[in-house]
Amino acid sequence: MNEKPLKSHSSISNLSLIGVGILLSAICLPTTADVKDDRFQIFKEECSGLEGKTIGSAIIDSADIIEKGDKIKRIFLIKKIVAPLDLCRIQATTTGTSEIKIEMWLPRDWNGKMLGQGGGGINGGLNNTESDLVKAVAKGYAGITSNLGHDGSLFSPGKWANGNNDKVADFGHRANHIVANAGKSIISEHYGKAPTRSYFQGCSGGGREALMAAQMYPQDYDGIIAGAPAGDMSGLFSAGLWNATREYRLPASGNFTDKAEALNAAVLEHCDEIDGVKDGIVSHPPACDFSPESLRCAEGNESDSCLTDAEVIAAKELYAGAQLGAQKVPFPGLPMGSELGWKTFITPGGLGAKRLAIPYFRWFVAGDSDWVIENFDVQKDYDKAKSKLGSTIDATNPDVSGFVERHGKLLMTHGWEDPAIPAGASIKYYSDLESEMGSEINDSARLFMMPGVGHCGGGPGPSTFDALSVLDMWVEEGTPPDQIVVSKFSDSDPEGKPVITRPICPWPKIAKYKGHGDSAVDTSFVCTSDEAGAGI
């Protein structure tokens, strides 16, 4: 009879040792939570170790850990924002005579890249850029911004510029260059290596900063986003005051912009379907041939739904644009479709004049605290502004050869309904780029006009898209975008499904309805050259 062999003592011992090993491993090996805690502790120590150091041109005043989900108190405003991930918040000042303050967020999970964020208006950047930094840091970017060398005040904007050429130079161009280099030095110190890519984005005043970076400091950034750029600031504010005086000097009524709703309705009735769809949007204002005379009041029947003779003239002048300086340099007019924003931006007491254009001429140009809008002379004051500040503040130089030679990419956008900075100003600058650089500039710079979109967003048209990802793909892959899909969300559900998606096209192309399909969906439109450029 065959008997089953007994297991050897050796086999039993081996099994026992394996069991003991597994038990010891369970006891000794760190858990995922332990590893995470260790990494976080190292991150905290590395962050706090930056405080008090001088790194490049930056003196680190504070370095604090902000954990994912924590609320971050905004610097000047009461509102708080939530950290999208663990980050090291740096606050620094620069060495030298400049008074540049830096805010930098270093994420624990860094993607190897840096984003410089522009500000807005003439008040510096720290008070209005944190929400943009959040979006970038959520993608893993190290984000940096600054006050452009001054602490601005919403109640006395621009006063810091009076008699201070250094501060004006910092605001105009120098601060962002210093900050870009400081940011790269801080990144190298903290992460142990330089960023593989560096980008910059800004809108309005930040868009001007973006263009200035491409023109004056092409080595600072690999890619730049310039939204609704206030590039020709001297021209913009001259035209802004000229626009304001169209109403200011109107006889009798003085309520011209109160009729903006009626004027806008008439424009839409005449030009809404340029793209083939009636949707409350003038898709291509240069092709709109509406005449304000069609709203002229019948004699003796003046009302808020019609225009007086003087108001017809004023409307025509606003659409046509100003003639600036002794040489009568044309500045683009306000596009048809932008009328609902006129009251905010072009009246003497509105945001554009009171908070921006008047302070600019009072403090930057005249250096006189008593300067008022009644002193404005469209010829003399424009020429004085250009002579005094043009090379320091105005980002109008079309020679971006240094930026192009190092394969930099410039993505420009502008809303057609922008009442603050006429969209034609971006078209003019892009045309200047093509004249200076040749058609090859299309491989390095593209302008996308956004129908129905106001100043840096808003308006009836869709404007939401991931500009940073579009730019990053362009830089990394080298292929310029042929179209960008933008979305509009419901005010009641801003995180939900978009209610409209549309393509925006590289200028001079426009999006037109194919004639079939859902007009709220981007695939029902095609980018075409039809009508493009009409009226420009």
ABEGO torsion letter per residue (X at the ends): XBBBBBBBAAAAAAAAAAAAAAAAAAAABBBAAAAAAAAAAAAAAAAAAABGBBBEABBBABBBBBBBGBBBBBAABABBBBBABBBBBBBBBBBEABBBBBBBBBBABBAGBBBBBBBBEAAEAAAAAAAAAAAAAAAGBBBBBBAGGBBBBAABBGAAABGBAAAAAAAAAAAAAAAAAAAAAAAAAAAGBBBABBBBBBBEAAAAAAAAAAAABAAABABBBBBGBBABAAAAAAAAAAAAAAAAABBGAGAAAAAAAAAAAAAAAAAAAAAGBBAGBBABAAABABBAAAABBBBGABBAABBBAAAAAAAAAAAAEBBBEAAGBBBBBBBBGAAAAAAAAABAABAAAAAAAAAAAAAAAAGBAABBAAABBAAAAAAAAAAAAAAAABBABABAAAAAAAGBBBBBBBBAABAABBAAAAAAAAAAAAAAAEAAAAAABBBBBBBGBBBGEEEABBABBBAAAAAAAAAAAGBBBABBBBBBBBAABAABBBABBBBBBBOABBBBBAGBEBAABAAABBBBABGBGBGX
